[in-house]
Amino acid sequence: FFSNGSAFASEIQWHSYDSGMARGKFEKKRVFLHFTAAWCYYCGVMNNKTFKDPAVISALNEKFIAIKVDYDKERDTSSFYRVQGLPDTIFIAEDGEIIGRRPGYITAEQLNLILDSILAMRSE
């Protein structure tokens, strides 16, 4: 029904930490920073359920810069943000300040509500 040129992407456009943070500042967009690992069960559930939700995909691709960090491979970044357990999700304002954190599994319904509330916040 939709052509390939459609605005409805079928998956989240993930960025690496460095390019995503730079892009967030450049585009003046908020950053969705998600920490994950191959061995983490609920990270896999989020990949297969939460991150497949069309509303989540649309919000993250259009209104945020989505960054996925591998906890095991990017230890410096994980320790900088004091990641204790996985999955862990951090929301960062356009100026680089942390505006929220949600450790643990997040359903698509919960994440849509969280993203809406973050977008409703006024950036100073």
C-alpha positions in Angstrom: 0.0 0.0 0.0 2.8 2.4 0.8 5.6 3.1 -1.6 9.2 2.9 -0.6 9.4 6.7 -0.5 6.8 6.8 2.3 7.4 8.8 5.4 6.4 5.6 7.4 9.7 4.0 8.0 9.5 0.3 9.0 12.3 0.6 11.6 14.1 3.0 13.9 17.0 4.8 12.3 19.7 4.1 15.0 22.8 6.2 15.3 26.2 5.5 16.9 26.8 7.5 20.1 29.3 10.0 18.7 27.5 10.7 15.5 24.1 10.7 17.2 25.1 13.2 19.9 26.7 15.5 17.3 23.6 15.3 15.1 21.3 16.0 18.1 23.1 19.2 18.8 23.3 20.2 15.1 19.6 19.5 14.4 18.6 20.8 17.8 16.7 17.6 18.5 16.3 15.6 21.7 18.3 12.4 22.0 16.9 9.0 22.9 19.8 7.1 24.3 19.2 3.4 24.7 21.7 1.0 26.4 21.5 -2.7 25.5 23.5 -5.9 25.3 23.3 -9.1 23.4 22.7 -11.2 26.5 20.0 -9.0 27.9 16.6 -10.7 27.7 14.4 -7.6 28.0 16.6 -5.7 25.6 15.6 -8.3 23.0 12.0 -8.0 23.9 12.2 -4.3 23.4 13.9 -4.8 20.0 11.2 -7.3 18.9 8.1 -5.6 20.4 8.5 -1.9 21.6 10.8 -0.9 18.8 8.6 -2.4 16.1 5.6 -0.3 17.2 4.7 2.1 14.3 4.0 5.0 16.7 7.3 4.5 18.5 9.2 4.2 15.2 7.5 7.4 13.9 8.1 9.5 17.0 11.8 8.4 17.4 12.6 8.9 13.7 10.9 12.3 13.3 11.3 14.0 16.7 14.4 12.4 18.3 17.9 11.2 17.4 17.8 7.6 18.5 21.1 6.2 19.7 21.7 2.5 20.6 24.8 1.8 22.8 26.1 -1.7 23.3 26.8 -1.9 27.0 29.6 -4.5 26.6 31.3 -2.9 23.6 31.1 0.7 24.7 32.1 0.6 28.4 33.3 4.2 28.6 29.9 5.5 27.5 28.1 3.1 29.8 30.1 4.1 32.8 29.8 7.8 31.9 26.0 7.5 32.2 26.4 5.2 35.3 24.4 2.4 33.6 23.7 -0.2 36.3 21.2 -2.5 34.7 19.8 -3.2 31.3 17.9 -2.1 29.3 18.4 1.6 30.4 17.1 4.5 28.5 18.1 8.1 28.9 16.5 11.2 27.4 18.7 14.1 26.6 17.7 17.7 25.8 18.9 19.6 22.7 21.7 21.2 24.9 23.0 17.9 26.0 21.5 18.0 29.5 19.8 14.8 30.8 16.1 15.4 31.1 15.0 11.9 32.1 15.9 8.3 32.6 13.8 5.1 32.5 15.7 2.0 33.5 14.2 -1.4 32.6 11.8 -2.8 30.1 9.4 -0.3 28.5 6.3 -1.4 26.6 5.3 0.4 23.4 2.4 2.0 25.2 4.5 3.3 28.0 7.2 4.6 25.6 4.7 6.5 23.5 3.4 8.2 26.7 7.0 9.0 27.8 8.0 10.4 24.4 4.8 12.5 24.3 5.5 14.0 27.7 9.2 14.7 26.8 8.1 16.5 23.6 5.6 18.5 25.6 8.3 19.8 27.9 9.5 23.3 26.9 13.2 23.5 26.2 14.6 26.7 27.7 
